[in-house]
Amino acid sequence: MATLTLARWAVALEPTSLPPSVLKAAQRSLYNYIGCAIGGSNHPTVTKALSALSLFFGPPTSTLLGHSQPTSKPDPQPTKTDAQHAALLNGIASHVHDYDDTHLATIIHPTGPVASALLAYAELHPTPISGLDLLTALTAGIEAACKLGLALWPTHYDVGWHITSTTGSVGAAVAVAKLMNLSVQATAHAIGLAATQATGLREMFGSDTKSFHPGRAAQNGLLAAVLAQRGFTSSTAALEARRGWGNVLVCGSTPRLEEFVGQLGVVWETERNAFKPFPCGIVCHPGMDGGIQLHFELAQKALKVEDVEKVELRVHPLVLELTGKKTPRDGLEAKFSVFHGVAVALLYGKAGPAEYADAVVQDPSVISLRNRISATADESLGADESYEVVVLKDGRRLENHVRHAVGSLEVPMSDEQLRGKFVDQVGPVLGVEGARRASEVAWGVGEVEDVRGWVGRLS
């Protein structure tokens, strides 16, 4: 009954039933998403997709975040395309820097697929949609994706599925169905239509296709809801059936669907969503956090990176499984290299999108330091923990222990840090003043009476 249970819960969810802390978490998730989508909008991956797909664009109804066109008016107008391609392209842009939110229990990036579908559809909606209604639908989608992810974790991911997109299409369908006010039966059909469009292989990590996954999930979820709205049917046991989504995607293991779907509205996964201070695989963050701290310790001692003989790193085993690329060739590959992350953290004392540019990845000074870093898996460490030792050429040792990396649930990013991150990544696209204006617009979503006009103001 997992499919119908999820559908009933989503249909019954109201803004007034959301605890204030959940509503605030949803607002932060959407705000972070908008910054990531605008910040990624000019990435070569997005540019290639935009060029390739423009042949198929339909009527311009939905905003491409971060894109605008000059007009005779003082302010440029947002660039729009059809809703399906807006969902896809915004989803790609939101994930391309690997800077988006992370549900740490499943390493799902839930907001990208859900918000990309929601915003694309919102501008098509025939009647006003309040900011609270949008946040409620977003919460429904995030909860759906994360609960399903918990039911399949870790077997599903270990097999090789990209869990963000396989769960994200269902989350997106649930969210859009919520905005559409679909019935329980139609919402269940939307869930089934999304479930049958499972997308995403981990083999694609480090290439353009990784960010295609959440974009495609957004597109698939939107398509599922639109078809269901028009009476298109699917199995109403799509998630739990013997040959349904759950059983197929864990290759014969037993998914715990009823257990986690039964927790909807009791345990809120939206509150367990975390935000990245660094644009790369989140398992790299403890080592990078330590690297930044050691950068400033070196500076205080009037030492330079040239004085470093080697760097010894101990990390959770998942770090080397997911981000063990020793010699990344470009920025996309570097996002899966803990060696690059620690190298730029030590060298620059920061690690933003600029430190993952191809030119930085290929810089001889970065390569030199990267080659002096060794990493050892230690099963006794937590996933957000690391030990780091800088061995100097004169034999001295500087040691650092990160118990919980910045951005973890124990050391969360503050609202002020999120604003700083937003402006930092959006500034190169919209300019500093444009980034600040977009930040204020995005942060104020909860007070908006009709988000249909609000979306266009984000760029």
Secondary structure, DSSP 8 states (H G I E B T S, - for coil): -HHHHHHHHHHH--GGGS-HHHHHHHHHHHHHHHHHHHHTTTSHHHHHHHHHHGGG--S--EEEEEEEE--SSSS-EEEEE-HHHHHHHHHHHHHTTS-S-EETTTTB--HHHHHHHHHHHHTT-SS---HHHHHHHHHHHHHHHHHHHHHHTTHHHHHTB-HHHHHHHHHHHHHHHHHHT--HHHHHHHHHHHHTT---BGGGTTSHHHHHHHHHHHHHHHHHHHHHHTT----TTTTTSTTSHHHHHTTTS---HHHHHTTTTTS-GGGGEE--SSSS-GGGHHHHHHHHHHHHHHHHTT--GGGEEEEEEEE-HHHHHHHB-SS--SHHHHTTBHHHHHHHHHHHS--SGGGGSHHHHT-HHHHHHHTTEEEEE-TTS-TT-EEEEEEETTS-EEEEEESS-TTSSSS---HHHHHHHHHHHHHHHH-HHHHHHHHHHHHTGGG-S-HHHHGGGG-
